Amino acid sequence: MTTSALPTVPLSHTAGKVRSVEVFPLRIALSTPLHIAVGPRRESVDVLVVRVTTEEGVVGLGETQAWRRQASAETLSGLVEAIQSHLAPRLLGRSAFDIAAISASLDDALHGRLYAKGPLLDALLDIQGHLLNLPVYALLGGRARADIPVCCVLTLRDDPARTVEEALRFKQRGFTTYTVKVGKNVRQDVHNVAAVREALGDDASLYVDANGGLNFDDALRLLHELAPYRIDGAEQPLAHWDLDGAAALAARSPVALLLDESIGSTHDLFGATQRRAATGVQTKTAKNGGAWHIRQLWTLASAAGWRIRPGNHPSTSLATLSVAHLATAWGGPLLEGPFAGGIDGELAGDVVTQPVRLQGNRLALDDRPGWGVELDPDALERWRIA
């Protein structure tokens, strides 16, 4: 099917009226436990898939995660309750093409809660694409790039040799940009980064991510000790709430700072840019409310001269495609971000019939309508929890 075909549904002002909203709470195992500076080792990811169906029987899909960490206390049960009791009723009977008005209505229903709103708005974009027989990136401005390069993530480890082994496996597959998790022990962090730089050579692009696990003094010390290893960015060194500390750190750091946990909404980003708390932002499908809200963040970040790094929690093909379609349509520069780890081996399974796959370190989209995927009922049954 190509974008030149006629729409499959005759369109009118009532096209795409929402008939039902369903939620599927899932727990998907991680292939390898994930260890970051804050919180326990993670063995699995709590995922919520949303399916929105129109009166015509057209289906739209979205994904979020209950990723309990700094700046997010969401749980699966909380997400389900927020959507079923407060947000889904705002969609029923409305056209998927009324996404701006629906988004405003969701804000009236619940303040914040972007983790709950994102999958609903993403599902509406998917429906629009199916009704118009267009990929979502065409709705967001058209194809601005042929494909999107992806960054890999090296989990927090005590043994630099194991970190290097992981990095070299990614290098053999064509990756050129690496994020090294740090934030538990400054001395160990420096050893890990030094070993990775030596193993990968000068051409590799290295970032570090502390996930808000450092105090100011340790963060400043770490960034100065890492500077000789040519670090292209340090993500979220300090706790999410400490924007004044981040601004002071940014003024003294030899490494450029990016914020992640600190940035949920456009208000968060506006405050951070006003303080000069960093010079870059990493967004995530769930954290930032899906493609609809993330495009606003990218526009604001670009206007402020900040670098933009597309990211994700470990996600299935659905959240990965949300980022990929937005990135494909984005006309400005983007850093290589870790938005596709879930489809690249982090997760033990997916939820769609034809999971998205990387070609080397790149993801390219075709012209299938919407996100271009369908739910796999067997996968939903396998990972579903009560």
Secondary structure as UniProt FT lines:
FT   TURN            3..4
FT   TURN            13..16
FT   STRAND          17..34
FT   STRAND          42..54
FT   TURN            55..56
FT   STRAND          59..65
FT   TURN            70..71
FT   HELIX           76..81
FT   HELIX           82..87
FT   HELIX           88..90
FT   TURN            96..97
FT   HELIX           99..109
FT   HELIX           114..132
FT   HELIX           136..139
FT   TURN            140..141
FT   STRAND          148..150
FT   STRAND          152..154
FT   HELIX           160..172
FT   TURN            173..174
FT   STRAND          177..181
FT   HELIX           186..200
FT   TURN            202..203
FT   STRAND          205..209
FT   TURN            211..212
FT   HELIX           216..226
FT   HELIX           227..229
FT   STRAND          231..235
FT   TURN            240..241
FT   HELIX           243..252
FT   STRAND          257..259
FT   TURN            261..262
FT   HELIX           266..275
FT   STRAND          280..284
FT   TURN            285..289
FT   HELIX           290..303
FT   TURN            304..305
FT   STRAND          307..311
FT   HELIX           317..329
FT   HELIX           341..344
FT   TURN            345..346
FT   TURN            360..361
FT   STRAND          362..363
FT   HELIX           377..383
//
